[in-house]
Amino acid sequence: MPVDGEETAPWQLDAGVPQESLLSPIFFLFCKALLLEALDVLELYLSTLSIADEINLLVYIESTAVNCIALEAAHDKCLKWTSTHGMQFALQKYTLTHFT
């Protein structure tokens, strides 16, 4: 749209919400709700627990091999979701705890 009859070539604007912004927690709550909804898959025997900016995946199947398959499927779903929403996880913060 020209301003005062002048128009410039289009250019890309990189924008985001800094983590320390007051809007960041509100934005994250909306985004996180969508991710948790996407993970609501009963056939994976998957439960999610979310506290602040952390998301925990709990798989409860008696077979370790099936647990790993279910966790991998859930993780793939998380990565697909983040790529379609322009987000990313901090891989250095990943932790896997296996209880038998």
MODELLER restraints for C-alpha pairs under 7 A, 6 or more apart:
rsr = mdl.restraints
at = mdl.atoms
rsr.add(forms.Gaussian(group=physical.xy_distance, feature=features.Distance(at['CA:1:A'], at['CA:7:A']), mean=6.81, stdev=0.5))
rsr.add(forms.Gaussian(group=physical.xy_distance, feature=features.Distance(at['CA:17:A'], at['CA:24:A']), mean=6.14, stdev=0.5))
rsr.add(forms.Gaussian(group=physical.xy_distance, feature=features.Distance(at['CA:18:A'], at['CA:24:A']), mean=6.74, stdev=0.5))
rsr.add(forms.Gaussian(group=physical.xy_distance, feature=features.Distance(at['CA:35:A'], at['CA:81:A']), mean=6.90, stdev=0.5))
rsr.add(forms.Gaussian(group=physical.xy_distance, feature=features.Distance(at['CA:36:A'], at['CA:48:A']), mean=6.93, stdev=0.5))
rsr.add(forms.Gaussian(group=physical.xy_distance, feature=features.Distance(at['CA:39:A'], at['CA:74:A']), mean=6.69, stdev=0.5))
rsr.add(forms.Gaussian(group=physical.xy_distance, feature=features.Distance(at['CA:44:A'], at['CA:70:A']), mean=5.44, stdev=0.5))
rsr.add(forms.Gaussian(group=physical.xy_distance, feature=features.Distance(at['CA:45:A'], at['CA:59:A']), mean=5.65, stdev=0.5))
rsr.add(forms.Gaussian(group=physical.xy_distance, feature=features.Distance(at['CA:45:A'], at['CA:60:A']), mean=5.95, stdev=0.5))
rsr.add(forms.Gaussian(group=physical.xy_distance, feature=features.Distance(at['CA:45:A'], at['CA:61:A']), mean=6.84, stdev=0.5))
rsr.add(forms.Gaussian(group=physical.xy_distance, feature=features.Distance(at['CA:46:A'], at['CA:57:A']), mean=6.76, stdev=0.5))
rsr.add(forms.Gaussian(group=physical.xy_distance, feature=features.Distance(at['CA:46:A'], at['CA:58:A']), mean=5.63, stdev=0.5))
rsr.add(forms.Gaussian(group=physical.xy_distance, feature=features.Distance(at['CA:46:A'], at['CA:59:A']), mean=4.67, stdev=0.5))
rsr.add(forms.Gaussian(group=physical.xy_distance, feature=features.Distance(at['CA:46:A'], at['CA:60:A']), mean=6.88, stdev=0.5))
rsr.add(forms.Gaussian(group=physical.xy_distance, feature=features.Distance(at['CA:47:A'], at['CA:57:A']), mean=5.99, stdev=0.5))
rsr.add(forms.Gaussian(group=physical.xy_distance, feature=features.Distance(at['CA:47:A'], at['CA:58:A']), mean=5.02, stdev=0.5))
rsr.add(forms.Gaussian(group=physical.xy_distance, feature=features.Distance(at['CA:47:A'], at['CA:59:A']), mean=6.40, stdev=0.5))
rsr.add(forms.Gaussian(group=physical.xy_distance, feature=features.Distance(at['CA:48:A'], at['CA:55:A']), mean=6.97, stdev=0.5))
rsr.add(forms.Gaussian(group=physical.xy_distance, feature=features.Distance(at['CA:48:A'], at['CA:56:A']), mean=5.57, stdev=0.5))
rsr.add(forms.Gaussian(group=physical.xy_distance, feature=features.Distance(at['CA:48:A'], at['CA:57:A']), mean=4.83, stdev=0.5))
rsr.add(forms.Gaussian(group=physical.xy_distance, feature=features.Distance(at['CA:48:A'], at['CA:58:A']), mean=6.07, stdev=0.5))
rsr.add(forms.Gaussian(group=physical.xy_distance, feature=features.Distance(at['CA:49:A'], at['CA:55:A']), mean=5.95, stdev=0.5))
rsr.add(forms.Gaussian(group=physical.xy_distance, feature=features.Distance(at['CA:49:A'], at['CA:56:A']), mean=4.98, stdev=0.5))
rsr.add(forms.Gaussian(group=physical.xy_distance, feature=features.Distance(at['CA:49:A'], at['CA:57:A']), mean=6.58, stdev=0.5))
rsr.add(forms.Gaussian(group=physical.xy_distance, feature=features.Distance(at['CA:50:A'], at['CA:56:A']), mean=5.99, stdev=0.5))
rsr.add(forms.Gaussian(group=physical.xy_distance, feature=features.Distance(at['CA:59:A'], at['CA:67:A']), mean=6.08, stdev=0.5))
rsr.add(forms.Gaussian(group=physical.xy_distance, feature=features.Distance(at['CA:59:A'], at['CA:71:A']), mean=6.82, stdev=0.5))
rsr.add(forms.Gaussian(group=physical.xy_distance, feature=features.Distance(at['CA:61:A'], at['CA:67:A']), mean=5.89, stdev=0.5))
rsr.add(forms.Gaussian(group=physical.xy_distance, feature=features.Distance(at['CA:82:A'], at['CA:88:A']), mean=5.64, stdev=0.5))
